[in-house]
Each structure stands twice: as C-alpha cells, then as structure tokens.
Amino acid sequence: MNEIRATGPARASSGVKREGPSEFTGLAQIIRDSGLLRRRYGYYWAKLIAAPVVLGLCLTAFVWIGDTWWQMFTAAVLGIVLTQIAFLGHDAAHRQIFVSGKWNDWACLVIGDLLVGMSYGWWQHKHTRHHANPNKLGADPDIELPVIVVTAEAAAVPRPAVISWLRSHQGLFFFPILLLEGISLHASGVRRVFVREHLNRRWVEIGFIGIRLIGYGVLVFFVLSPGVAVAFLAVQLGVFGFYMGASFAPNHKGMPIVPRDMTLDFLHRQVTMSRNIRGSRVLDTVMGGLNYQIEHHLFPSMPRPHLRAAAPMIAAYCREHDIPYTQTGLFTSYAIIVRYINRVGLGERDVFTCPLVDQRRHLTAGG
C-alpha cells in the first residue's frame, strides 16, 4: 500500500507541499538534537579489525581444503564476506567512520582496493553523482545501465530486433545478469584507474588493486587445478555481484524518474526518489544498512547503526509535511523492480511518473 501511494500517478492531486530548504533545516535540527550523527568508533573499529581477520581465515581455509570441487562452497562464502567488507568501504566513503576525511579515504583505499579489488576513486566519483541527483535523467549514472534499460528515454532508442526482444523481456533476465555485476565492478574500476591520470592517489590504487587481483588469481590457480580454479572464480564473482546488485537494486529502481529540466529541493529530491526496505536487525546486517535508503540519502555521514533509530523520526516528519515516504518488503520491492523494467522495456511512456511532475502539470493546466 505504501508503494502505490508513493509512486502512483494518483499522488499528483494530493497537494505536495513545496516550502523549500526550510523543511530540511527543521528535520536536520531534529536529527542533530537526537545525537544520531555522533560517531560510533567502537562499532566501526570492531568491523575494521574483523574484516581482514575474517578474510584471512577464509583464505587459510581455502588453502587447507585444497584442490577439490568442495571449494565451490568456499567461493560462495568468500563472495558473501567480500560483499560485507564492501559495505564497510561504502560507510567509510560517506565519512561515517572517522571525522578526518584523510582517515576515511585511506580506510576506503585499503578496504576497497586492497581487500575487495574495486577502485575507490572510480566508485566515489560515480556514487557522488548518484547521491546528488538520484533517478534524474542525465545526472544519475545509476540509471544509465549498459544492458538493462530503466528509463523510457533509453528504451526509445532504436535497437536491432534481437535487442528489442530482450529488452521487452528484460525483467526475466534482471537477476541472472546480476551474476555478472562482480566482473563489471572490477573491470570498470581497473579501467578508470589506468585511464584517468588525474585520479587522486592513482598510483596507490594501481598498487593495491594489482596486489589484490594478481595475488588473488595466482593463489587460486596455485592451490586449484585450472578447471576448478576457473569455476571457483566464477562462483565467487557471481555471488559477490549478485549480492551487491540485489542489495542496491531495491533502493531506487522502480521509483519515479526526474526529468532533465526539473529542479527539486533537497528533501523532496532525496525522499521521493528513494525506497526503504522493512525488516529486522538481521536484514540491516544482510543489506549493510542500505535498507534505510531514505535516511542514508538525507544524512550520508550518519553511522550505519543509527539509521534504524532515525527512520521512524524521519517518516513522521515526512508525514507532517506531506512528503511521500516509501517503505516495502524486500521481495515486494523485487517484484516492483521486475514489473517496472518490463514496462520500460515494452516502451510504455508513463512508467511511475514522478508525482511532483504530475503536480506541476496539474497546476499549470489549472492556471
């Protein structure tokens, strides 16, 4: 019910208030007074210490088990562990761990480049643009996907018959394609590190990524026979990519798309285009806090363990100001995503039109 209320065209006539930045100022004051922006050093230091220890234990077990097809289970576990470590890097990139920007940067370099094998500089550039304008055409790189189309604008570009057929059925392929996300993340980061000379700490990233990717590959092929090694890497990267994609996809996919020429105030821009996922503290851990996407977009530097406490406060504030606040279950969000991208692929032009766009058109017509 919350999902329909937040994204359906019927929302256009409800009279969304547009009081400008003062609305967010009031909310920011409430959050500051609550103490939810304070650092959680104990929580994060425990994770920073645990990350290399757990990864080291996984690699030790890998060497001890040896050349056997049972290593596919090790590969799956390693994919999960690396995703959880990547979530920690996400927190550091948003300055959630330390006050010092330099400390957060170096934490990201070690976590992202050295442990996970993803370029921090590439990801930071891409993710910063996404946070500034979520779901906005021409501004958010996360809606400019190479395979799946999530906007009517991209779907309208003429394609060969085979591509058109695939896109009209793209909902069926969405989750299988996520198995390739791990390869894509590594490849995109490596490409940017070697091509963009102006990247901050470029040589540090090249060194860390080189140690991680080359060293890891040598270890895998040293311990396993070639066939088993290739299968091991495929399973590990597949689990890593699927887990990452399945955690990030519910946040904005299937939410309103903002036109290129439309400007929204910060509060409406971040809340209306984001979706929260209801669940227990177990889900909070599984999704790395990404299930509180609204809170995260409004207060990116808020430590992950505080997001759960902030959610009901922000939801209440949005209700008072008549701002759509979307919450749904995890599997419901996946169903919404599949239905949405299928509609886009079929060329429907009105997929989940932004309610604020509808309101503006309504007021213009009335005037």
C-alpha positions in Angstrom: 0.0 0.0 0.0 2.9 2.4 0.8 4.5 1.6 -2.5 1.3 2.5 -4.5 0.8 5.7 -2.5 4.4 6.9 -3.1 4.8 6.1 -6.8 1.4 6.1 -8.4 0.1 9.0 -10.6 -2.8 9.4 -8.2 -0.4 11.1 -5.9 -0.5 14.1 -8.2 -3.6 15.6 -6.8 -2.7 15.3 -3.2 -1.1 18.7 -2.9 2.6 18.1 -2.1 4.0 21.0 -0.2 7.0 22.8 -1.6 8.3 25.0 1.1 11.9 24.9 0.0 15.0 24.2 2.1 13.5 25.3 5.4 11.7 21.9 5.6 15.1 20.1 5.6 16.5 22.6 8.0 13.9 21.6 10.5 14.5 17.9 10.0 18.3 18.3 10.3 17.9 20.1 13.6 15.8 17.3 15.0 18.4 14.7 13.9 21.3 16.7 15.3 19.5 17.1 18.7 18.8 13.4 18.8 22.6 12.7 18.8 22.3 10.3 15.8 25.1 12.0 13.9 27.7 11.2 16.5 30.5 8.7 15.6 30.4 5.1 16.6 34.1 4.3 16.9 33.7 1.1 18.8 31.3 -0.4 16.3 33.5 0.5 13.3 36.8 -0.4 14.8 35.4 -3.8 15.6 34.4 -4.2 11.9 37.7 -2.7 10.6 39.6 -5.3 12.7 37.3 -8.1 11.8 37.3 -7.6 8.1 41.0 -8.6 7.4 40.8 -11.3 10.1 37.7 -13.0 8.6 39.1 -12.6 5.1 42.4 -14.2 6.2 40.5 -17.1 7.8 38.6 -17.7 4.6 41.8 -17.8 2.6 43.5 -20.0 5.2 40.6 -22.4 4.9 40.8 -22.3 1.1 44.5 -23.3 1.2 43.9 -26.0 3.8 40.9 -27.6 1.9 43.0 -27.8 -1.3 42.1 -28.9 -4.8 38.6 -30.2 -4.7 35.2 -29.2 -6.0 34.0 -28.7 -2.5 35.8 -25.3 -2.8 32.7 -24.0 -4.6 31.2 -23.6 -1.1 34.3 -21.7 0.0 33.9 -19.5 -3.1 30.3 -18.7 -2.1 31.3 -17.8 1.4 34.1 -15.7 0.2 31.7 -13.8 -2.1 29.4 -13.0 0.9 32.4 -11.9 3.1 33.7 -9.6 0.4 30.3 -8.0 -0.1 30.1 -7.3 3.6 33.6 -5.8 3.5 32.5 -3.7 0.5 29.6 -2.4 2.6 32.1 -1.2 5.2 34.0 0.6 2.4 30.7 2.3 1.5 30.4 3.6 5.0 33.9 5.0 5.0 33.4 6.7 1.7 30.5 8.5 3.2 32.6 9.7 6.1 30.6 7.6 8.6 33.6 6.1 10.4 36.1 8.9 11.2 35.9 12.7 11.5 39.0 13.0 9.4 38.5 12.9 5.6 42.0 11.6 5.1 41.4 8.7 7.5 38.2 7.8 5.7 39.9 8.0 2.4 42.7 5.6 3.4 40.2 3.3 5.0 38.4 3.2 1.6 41.7 2.5 -0.2 42.6 -0.4 2.0 39.1 -1.8 2.1 38.0 -1.2 -1.5 41.2 -1.5 -3.5 43.4 -3.9 -1.4 40.7 -6.2 0.2 37.9 -6.2 -2.3 39.7 -5.2 -5.5 37.5 -2.3 -6.5 38.7 1.2 -7.3 37.7 3.6 -4.6 38.3 6.7 -6.8 36.1 5.3 -9.6 33.3 4.3 -7.2 33.4 7.6 -5.3 33.1 9.7 -8.5 30.1 7.6 -9.7 28.4 7.4 -6.3 28.7 11.1 -5.5 26.9 11.9 -8.7 24.1 9.5 -7.8 23.6 11.0 -4.4 23.4 14.5 -5.8 20.6 13.7 -8.2 19.0 10.2 -7.6 17.0 9.0 -10.6 17.4 12.2 -12.6 17.9 11.9 -16.3 21.3 12.9 -17.5 22.7 13.3 -13.9 22.4 9.9 -12.2 24.8 7.3 -13.6 23.0 4.5 -11.8 20.1 4.8 -14.3 22.4 4.6 -17.3 23.0 0.9 -17.3 24.8 -0.9 -20.2 22.3 -3.8 -20.5 19.1 -3.2 -18.7 17.1 0.0 -19.5 15.3 1.7 -16.6 14.1 4.8 -18.4 11.6 5.4 -21.2 14.2 7.7 -22.8 16.8 4.9 -23.1 14.1 2.4 -24.3 13.1 4.7 -27.1 16.5 4.5 -28.8 16.1 2.2 -31.9 17.8 -1.2 -31.5 18.1 -4.4 -33.5 15.2 -6.8 -33.3 17.0 -9.2 -31.0 17.9 -6.4 -28.6 14.4 -5.1 -28.6 13.0 -8.5 -27.8 15.5 -9.0 -25.0 14.5 -5.6 -23.6 10.8 -6.3 -23.8 11.5 -9.4 -21.6 14.3 -7.8 -19.5 12.6 -8.5 -16.2 13.2 -12.2 -16.7 17.0 -11.6 -17.1 17.5 -9.0 -14.4 18.6 -11.3 -11.6 20.7 -13.6 -13.8 22.5 -10.5 -15.1 23.4 -9.6 -11.6 25.7 -12.6 -11.6 28.0 -10.6 -13.9 27.9 -7.5 -11.7 31.1 -8.6 -9.9 33.1 -8.7 -13.1 31.7 -5.4 -14.2 32.6 -3.7 -10.9 36.2 -4.9 -11.0 36.6 -4.1 -14.7 35.2 -0.6 -14.5 37.4 0.3 -11.6 40.6 -1.1 -13.3 39.8 0.8 -16.5 39.3 4.1 -14.7 42.5 3.7 -12.6 44.6 3.1 -15.7 43.0 5.6 -18.0 42.3 8.6 -15.7 45.6 10.2 -14.8 44.0 12.9 -12.6 42.6 10.3 -10.2 43.6 11.1 -6.6 46.2 8.7 -5.2 46.2 6.9 -8.6 49.5 5.0 -8.0 48.3 3.8 -4.6 45.2 2.5 -6.2 47.1 0.8 -9.0 49.4 -0.8 -6.4 46.7 -2.0 -4.1 44.4 -3.3 -6.9 47.4 -5.0 -8.6 48.4 -6.8 -5.4 44.8 -7.8 -4.8 43.8 -9.0 -8.2 47.1 -10.6 -9.4 47.9 -12.0 -6.0 44.5 -13.5 -5.6 44.5 -15.0 -9.0 47.9 -16.6 -8.5 46.8 -18.1 -5.2 43.7 -19.6 -6.7 45.5 -21.2 -9.6 48.4 -22.3 -7.3 46.0 -24.2 -5.0 43.5 -25.5 -7.5 43.7 -27.2 -10.9 42.8 -25.0 -13.8 39.2 -26.2 -14.3 38.4 -26.0 -10.6 40.1 -22.6 -10.3 38.0 -21.1 -13.2 34.8 -22.5 -11.6 35.9 -21.1 -8.2 36.4 -17.6 -9.6 33.1 -17.8 -11.4 31.2 -18.8 -8.3 32.9 -16.2 -6.1 32.4 -13.3 -8.5 28.9 -14.4 -9.3 27.9 -14.5 -5.6 29.7 -11.2 -4.9 28.0 -9.5 -7.9 24.5 -10.9 -7.2 24.7 -10.0 -3.5 25.9 -6.4 -4.3 23.3 -5.9 -7.0 20.4 -7.4 -5.0 21.3 -5.1 -2.1 21.5 -1.9 -4.1 18.7 -2.5 -6.6 15.7 -2.0 -4.2 16.9 1.4 -3.3 15.8 3.4 -6.4 14.9 1.0 -9.2 11.2 1.4 -10.0 11.0 4.8 -8.2 10.0 8.0 -10.1 12.3 9.3 -12.8 13.1 13.0 -12.7 13.1 14.9 -16.0 16.3 16.7 -17.0 14.9 20.2 -16.7 13.2 19.7 -13.3 14.7 21.1 -10.1 13.6 19.8 -6.7 14.6 20.9 -3.2 16.9 18.6 -1.3 14.3 17.0 1.0 11.9 16.1 -1.8 14.7 15.0 -4.2 16.1 12.5 -1.7 13.0 11.2 -0.1 10.6 10.9 -3.1 13.2 9.0 -5.3 14.3 6.5 -2.6 12.7 3.4 -1.1 13.2 1.8 2.3 13.0 -1.9 2.9 11.2 -3.1 6.1 12.8 -5.8 8.1 14.6 -6.9 11.3 18.1 -6.2 12.5 19.2 -9.3 10.7 18.1 -7.6 7.4 20.0 -4.5 8.5 23.2 -6.6 8.7 22.5 -8.5 5.5 21.9 -5.3 3.5 24.7 -3.3 5.1 22.2 -0.6 6.2 21.2 0.1 2.6 17.6 -0.9 3.5 17.4 2.6 5.1 18.0 4.4 1.9 15.9 7.5 2.6 17.8 8.1 5.9 21.1 7.4 4.2 20.4 9.9 1.3 19.3 12.6 3.7 22.2 12.1 6.1 25.0 10.3 4.3 27.5 10.6 7.1 25.1 9.1 9.7 26.7 5.9 11.1 25.0 2.8 9.9 23.8 1.6 13.4 21.9 4.9 13.9 19.8 4.6 10.7 17.2 2.3 12.3 16.6 4.8 15.1 16.4 7.7 12.6 13.8 6.0 10.3 10.6 6.5 12.4 11.6 10.1 13.2 12.1 10.9 9.5 9.0 9.0 8.5 6.9 11.1 10.9 8.4 14.3 9.7 7.6 13.4 6.1 4.0 12.6 7.1 3.7 16.0 8.8 4.9 17.8 5.6 3.0 15.6 3.2 6.1 14.2 1.6 5.9 10.6 0.1 7.9 8.2 2.3 8.1 4.8 0.7 8.6 1.5 2.6 8.0 -2.0 1.4 9.2 -5.6 2.0 12.3 -6.9 0.3 10.6 -9.4 -2.0 7.8 -6.9 -2.8 10.5 -4.5 -3.9 12.0 -7.1 -6.2 8.5 -7.7 -7.8 8.1 -4.0 -8.3 11.5 -3.7 -10.0 10.8 -6.6 -12.4 7.4 -5.2 -13.3 8.8 -1.8 -13.8 11.7 -2.7 -16.0 9.4 -4.9 -18.1 7.1 -2.0 -18.6 10.1 0.2 -19.6 11.3 -2.5 -22.0 7.9 -2.7 -23.6 8.1 1.0 -24.4 5.4 2.4 -22.1 6.0 6.1 -21.6 4.2 6.6 -18.3 6.1 4.2 -16.0 6.0 5.5 -12.5 5.8 9.2 -13.4 7.3 11.4 -10.7 4.3 12.6 -8.5 5.9 16.1 -8.4 6.0 16.3 -12.1 2.3 15.3 -12.2 1.5 18.0 -9.7 3.4 20.7 -11.6 1.5 19.8 -14.8 -1.8 19.8 -12.9 -1.2 23.3 -11.5 -0.1 24.6 -14.9 -3.2 23.2 -16.6 -5.4 24.7 -13.8 -3.7 28.1 -14.2 
